[in-house]
Every structure is written in structure tokens, then in C-alpha cells.
């Protein structure tokens, strides 16, 4: 390669660089954020909560916020970490409505909102109570069906609410095992 060719190639490279810097970069503007704005599922802030009550499968967890954080009131012997209760409260109050699934004519059993569903009652510092029913997961497994209070609407919310709910109930002591017959064989 001759020096003239090298200089010519560098000149072409510089011209293309200048063209990109002044023309192409201006044309390629960043795309605006086109994600839809989602509504929050509950109009509450986790810092405003005073009490969280959960019911599922005949088991109950009642927790209250005191000056030092969350504490379990019922069952009395439960050793549920306060941070786990706080994480559940945060997940529930920060949950967004992903989609409105069904309205008044919804069959609750189709969404897991029957007797097997978890029922959560949240009491704010003002004494206002909000009931949430958490049903089954959607077919893709990425969200759970939920119903707010007495409204007939079924909405999808993020699955992390179910994750923390499951952890809370797993932290409960095991149910009592009936005494076995001492004469019966093991196994």
C-alpha cells in the first residue's frame, strides 16, 4: 500500500465519522418510553399500615406494627421474621394492576378466588380496613389473580405477592401431628 492510499483511507474514515457525529446521531433520537402507565392495586403506602391479617387453608397470621417494626400477634408461638412481614406488606402495597381480567360476571373459581384463596385484611393507621383476595396464578405463571374488597373486578398483579405470602405460611409451625398407636409398626 502506498502512502497516498493510506491518507485517502484515513480521509474517508474521518469524513464518515464526521457525517455520523453531525447527521446520523441527530436522526437517531432515543425512543420515548412507550410502556403503559399502570395503576397501583391498592391506594395505600406500606408506611401507613398498622395491621396485616392473612387467612389461608384454615391458618391465620395476624401481625401488628409497633415502634420497633412488625410483630406476630397470632399464632403466639410463631417465629416469623419481621422483615418477611414488611416485605409482604411492601409487595402488596406496591403491586400494580397488570390487566383487568374480568368484571361482574366473573366466576371466582376460574381464577382461584374460591375458599382455597388467601384472604388478606390490611388496616391502615386511620383504622380503614381493606380486604384483598389472592387467587391462583395465571396460565403463564407470571402473575396472580386478585380481587380488591367487595369489587367484582378480577385483576392480575405481580407474582411476588404470592411469593411472600407462601413464605409467611411456610414460616408457621407445622400443624399438630396426631399421636400414633404405640403398637403399630413404623412405616
Secondary structure, DSSP 8 states (H G I E B T S, - for coil): --HHHHHHHHHHHHHHHHHIIIIIHHHS-----------BSSS--GGGEEEEEEEETTEEEEEEEETTEEEEEESTT----HHHHHHHHHHHHH-B--EEEE-TT--GGGGT-STTSEEEEEEETTS-EEEEEEEEE-TTSSEEEEEETT---EEEEETHHHHHHHHHHHTS---------TTS---
